[in-house]
Amino acid sequence: EDQVTQSPEALRLQEGESSSLNCSYTVSGLRGLFWYRQDPGKGPEFLFTLYSAGEEKEKERLKATLTKKESFLHITAPKPEDSATYLCAATTQGGSEKLVFGKGTKLTVNP
Amino acid sequence: EAGVVQSPRYKIIEKKQPVAFWCNPISGHNTLYWYRQNLGQGPELLIRYENEEAVDDSQLPKDRFSAERLKGVDSTLKIQPAELGDSAVYLCATRGAGYEQYFGPGTRLTVT
């Protein structure tokens, strides 16, 4: 069964304190690995797609990387406005095209 | 470019009552999804449409849930009758060119 596991469940950082969120996946034939940001009361907001091991994507203070078993979302010098839940999802080859989501990491950045 | 539009944003109903959610996708996006998100969980797929055809409804509880996408644009998701366990956020999403999905703001359903 396809599975995506995120850790930690929650993370508290001080402003400027860099860290990483982990997403491990077990899927049959990865087509794409996605990162989303979700603010309270809103739908997930697309951040990145990674397609193959070794690939990296960056956006402002966020950098996503991918290996054959896991993905990391690195947050450099975070600000309070980076506080949100970060969701990881995988989609597999074979036609179903559904996103299998992890439970998310709730990030809180204190000023 | 307008995003995915959903309505209503909030709905409170008593159990056994019917409820319907509406979704207007991003223009030109032919693939449309309905997800359900429980508190503290990631979204879970209910149904996927390619244009007006439901191509994956294996996770849709068909005894009480139904969906339609007339003319391959707007879509509605219906629950009849609602149960307490149906309380959740119902999300609509559409797919871009690179398999990424774009989500609407969701409808928060509370069944009392």
Interface residues (C-beta under 8 A of the other chain):
Chain A: V4 R31 G32 F34 Y36 G41 K42 G43 P44 E45 F46 T49 L87 A89 T91 S96 E97 K98 L99 F101 G102 K103 G104
Chain B: V4 T31 Y33 G40 Q41 G42 P43 E44 L45 R48 D56 L91 A93 R95 G98 Y99 E100 Q101 Y102 F103 G104 P105 G106 R108
